[in-house]
Amino acid sequence: MQQLAIQIQGYELGALSPADTSLYARLGWEFWQGPLFGRKDGAWIPIPGERAMILRTPNTPELDLHAPLSVEWRDGEVW
């Protein structure tokens, strides 16, 4: 996971939905507090019950952790 953190440094944000959150929390990942969505065909689809964690990078803008957060839809496991 430390290698992943290095690899995403050029992006604005890392986001994932891990089954075991304790490892990620120890590595600096934070829980997103706002609602989560998947984007598909221009629509935002709510993903209730999902939890996501984010990792800030040097390129991360100021964040409101309570704002909606979305990812492109992928079949199987959106987050």
C-alpha positions in Angstrom: 0.0 0.0 0.0 2.9 2.3 0.5 3.9 1.8 -3.1 0.3 2.7 -4.2 0.6 5.9 -2.2 3.8 6.7 -4.1 2.2 5.9 -7.5 -0.8 8.2 -7.1 1.2 11.3 -6.0 0.5 12.9 -9.5 -3.2 12.7 -9.0 -5.4 15.0 -7.0 -6.8 12.3 -4.7 -6.8 8.5 -4.1 -10.1 6.8 -3.2 -11.0 3.3 -2.4 -13.4 1.1 -0.4 -11.4 -1.4 1.6 -12.8 -4.3 3.5 -10.3 -3.9 6.3 -9.9 -0.2 7.0 -7.4 -0.3 9.8 -4.4 -0.8 7.5 -5.4 2.2 5.4 -6.1 4.4 8.4 -2.6 3.7 9.7 -1.2 4.8 6.3 -3.0 8.1 6.3 -6.2 7.3 4.5 -9.3 9.1 5.8 -13.0 8.2 5.7 -15.1 10.3 3.3 -18.1 11.6 5.3 -20.4 12.6 2.5 -22.7 10.6 0.3 -21.2 8.3 -2.4 -22.3 7.9 -6.0 -21.4 6.1 -9.1 -21.6 8.0 -12.4 -23.1 6.2 -15.4 -24.4 7.6 -18.7 -24.5 11.1 -17.2 -26.5 10.1 -14.1 -25.4 10.0 -10.5 -26.5 6.7 -8.9 -26.5 6.7 -5.1 -24.5 3.9 -3.5 -26.1 3.6 0.0 -24.2 1.7 2.6 -20.8 2.0 0.9 -17.8 3.5 2.7 -14.9 5.1 1.0 -11.5 6.3 2.2 -9.4 8.9 0.5 -5.7 9.7 0.5 -4.6 13.3 0.0 -1.7 13.9 -2.3 0.4 17.1 -2.9 -2.1 18.0 -5.6 -5.2 17.6 -3.4 -7.3 20.8 -3.4 -9.1 22.0 -0.3 -11.8 19.3 0.4 -15.2 19.3 2.1 -15.3 15.7 3.4 -19.1 16.0 3.7 -19.7 16.8 0.0 -20.9 14.2 -2.4 -18.1 12.1 -4.0 -18.5 10.1 -7.2 -16.6 7.7 -9.4 -17.2 6.3 -12.9 -19.5 3.3 -12.7 -17.9 -0.1 -13.2 -19.9 -3.3 -13.2 -19.4 -5.6 -10.2 -17.8 -3.3 -7.7 -18.4 0.4 -8.2 -16.0 1.5 -5.4 
